[in-house]
């Protein structure tokens, strides 16, 4: 193949990846990892979007000495305003609201220790995870789960991760405990992305949404963001990919630097699978103005 043809081939897949991408009115936001000051009643909820709250995090560690539990999950999100009654109330008031639990996360405890994926075996981890999560999901009236493991114990391997997470999602869906599942990968150029891509290749059929962490990149321009978005559309082919931004930190594509411009372009191309935000805990100070703009954009025709 001539060099020019190869270049055209690369450009095609970067900007026109083969996928089932389509516009969506899905808005998702993480909550509970950093503060207990946000009440669910504080959040602006546009009735014209599908609104997912994602509780961060449930972790398979003990809550006292912070030791791995081989799949026995405990609640680590701030429960002061995110208890079962609070969740039941917001869902009663807003029929378009669903709630998910994010599993894993970056750190555990005071934020100085990584939260490792550390199973003893596939069978034991899956059995413990199904049991413990089913209890939490029923107690808190949860609709789905989100997978956000970012660190992996050296004794585990890629196949263990794929089978543990894939079998967990499959079993919870088969048992009708959850109705949807998402993953939260980012492109670290190595371990994290490879784990999620391997999971996607085998179990993508049971994963509903891809909450890609575009804010894990350094500061981006609009063209850079669009290029990365299209790359991930190709990587997670057939998946519902969400655009994302972080409230604090000068990373990714910030709302005031062109994020919504990029989303409008993606929407015009029929590629915007939704928007998600990290996180409500950080947004209260600015009156959730970016959440309002995100939902208005998604709801517009």
N, C-alpha and C positions, 0 to 999 in steps of 0.2 A: 504493500500500500504506500502511495506517495506521501511525503511529509505533509503536504497541504490537505490531503484527505484525512490524514490522522488528526490534524488540528481541527478540522471541521467536526470530526467525530467526537472529539473531546468537548468542544464547545456545545455541541448538541446535547450531550448528556449532563453538562453542568447547568445549562439554562432551560432545557426541555426534558427533564428526566422522565422516564417511563414510570408512571404510577397512577393510582386511582385518586389522586388529589382532587379535592373539590372544596369550595367555600363552605364554611360552617359558622354558626352563631354561638359557638362554644366559648365561654369565658371561664377560666379556672384561676384560683388564687390559693397559695399556701398561707397557713395561719397557725400560730401557736408555738413556734419554735423559739421566739426571741422575747416575747412579752406576754403578760397576762392582762394588759390594759384594754385590749380591743374586745368590745362586745359584738356579737353577731348582729345585733340591731343597729350598730354603727355603720355597717357596710351598705353602700349604695347597690341595690339590686334592680337591674333593668328587667322588666317583665318580658321583654322581647328576645332575651337571650337564654341559653341554657347555662346555668350558673353552678359551677362546682367549687365547693370549699374542700381544701385538702389539708387535713390535720397533720402537722409535722411535730413529732414523729412517733411511731411505734417501733421499738427496737428490741431485738432478741438478746437483751442484757438484763441483769438484775438491776433494780433501782437503788439498792443500798451500796454494794461494793463494786458495782459496774463491771460485772463479769459476764462473759458470753454464756448463753443458756441453751445452745443447740436448738434454736427455733421456738423457744417459749417467749412470746412477745409480751412486753409490758408498755404501758402508756407513758410516754415522755413529753407529750405536748402539755402546754399550760392549761390546766383544767378549770381554773377559776371561772372563766366565762365560756368554756367550751365543754361543758358537761352534757350528759344525756338529755336533761331537761332543756338546755339551751338549744341543742340541735333539733329536738322535737319541735320546739317553738318556732324556729326560723323556717323549718320545712312546712309547718302548718300555715304560716303566713304567706309563704311564697312557693307555689306549686312547681316552679321551675328550678328550685334548688335541690341539688344532690350533694352528698358528703362522702368523701373518700379519706382513707388513712394512708399516709405515706410511710413506707417501711425503710428503715436503715438511716439514711442521711449521712452527713459528713462526720459529725462528732457526737460524742455521748458525754453526759454530765456537764461540767463547766465549760466545755468546748475545747479543752486541751488534749483530749484523747480521741483518736479516731474510732468510729464505729465499724468494726470489721465484720465481714461475712465469714462466719467460722463454724461450719457444720462439722459434726463428728462423722456423720454418714448421710447419704441422701435419704434413706428411709426414716431414720430417727428425726432428722430436721423437718422433713415434710409432715410427718405425723404430729410432731409438737407444734409446728406452725399452724396447721389446719385447725387443731384443737384450740390453741390459745387465741388465734385470730377470730375464730367463729364466736367465741365467748365475748370478745371485745366488740366485734361488729354488731352482735345482737344487743349488747348492753347500750351501745351508743347510737343505734339506728343508722348504721353505715350502709352505703350503697356500693362502694367499690374500693379498690386498693391501688396504690401507686408504688412502683419499685424504684428506690433511690439509693441503692447500695453504691458506694464510691471507693471502698477499700476492701481488700480481699486477703484473708490470712494465707500465709505461705504454704500451709498444709492442705488447703483446698485447691481445687483445680477448675479449669474452665468447664469441664463436663459436669462437675458437681453443682456449680452455680446454675448452669442452664437447666439441669434436671430438677434441682430444688425449686427454683423460681417457676419454671414452666409447669411442673406438677402441682405446685401450690395454687397457681392461678386456675389451672384446669379443674382441680378438685373443688375449689371454692365455687367456681361457676357451675360445675356439675351438681353440686349440692344445693344450688340456688341460694347461696349465702351472699354472693355479690352479683351485680349485673354488669360491671365493667371493670377493666384493669388498664393501667397505664404504666409506662416506664419513663425514667427521667435521665437519659444519657447525656454525656457531653464529650466533646472531641479532645481528649488529652493526648492524642497521638499514640496511644498504646493500650494500657491495661483496661481502663474503664470502657472505652469505645469497643474494644475487642470483645469484652464480656457481653455487652448489650447487643452487638451485632450477631454474636453466636446465639444468644437467646432469641433474637428476632428471626433468624434463619429457621430455627426449629419450632418455635412457639408463637410466631407472629400472628397466627390465626386466632389466638385467644387474647391478644393484646389490642385494645381498642384505640388508645391514644398514645402519641409520642410527645412527651413534655421535654423537648430538647432544650438544654441549658445554653442558649445562645449567649448568655451573659458570662459564660466561662471563658469566652474569647476575650482578648484584650479589646480596648476601645475600637469600635467599628464605625466605618462610614456606611451610608446607605448601600452603595454598590457592593461593598464587602459583605454586608449582612445578607443581601439578596443572593450573592454567590454561595455563601455558606448554607443558606436555607435550601437552595436547589441541590447542593451536594447531599444534604441530609435527606431530602426527598428521595434521592436516588438510593442512598444507603438503606433507608427504611421504606423500601418500595412497597406501595400499596397501603401504607399506614396513614393515619390522620395526624399530621404534623402540626404542632402549635408553635407560633412565634412567641418569643418571651423577652422580658426585660426585668431588671432588678431595680429596686427603688434606690438603695444606697450603693455607693461605689461607682467609680468612673470606668466601668467595664461594659462590654457588649455595646449595643446600640441603645442609647438612652432616649426616653420619650421626647425630650426637648432637642435632641440632635437628629431627629428624622425617623424614629421608630414608626410613627403612625403613617408617615409618607411611604415607608417601605411596605407596611401592611396594606395600604391602599393599592399599591402597585401589585402586590401578590393577589389581592382580592380581584383586581381587574383581570388578572391572568387565570382566575379560578383555582388558586392554589392555597388560599388561606384557610388552614384547618382549625383555626381558633387562636386565641391569645391567652397566655397565662402570665401571672405576676408573682415574683418573690419580693416582698410578702406583705400581707395586711398589717403585720406587726409594725412595719416601717412606714406604712402609708397613712396612719392615723394623723400624724403631725401635719400632713399637707391636705387633709380633708378628703383623701381618696380621689383626688382630681384625675389621676391617670386611669384609675379603674372606671370612672365615669366616661372618660373619652374612649377607652377601649371598648366598652359595651355599646356605646353609641355607634362606633364604627362598625362593629359586628352586626348590629341591628339594622343598619341602613341598607337600603336596597341597591 
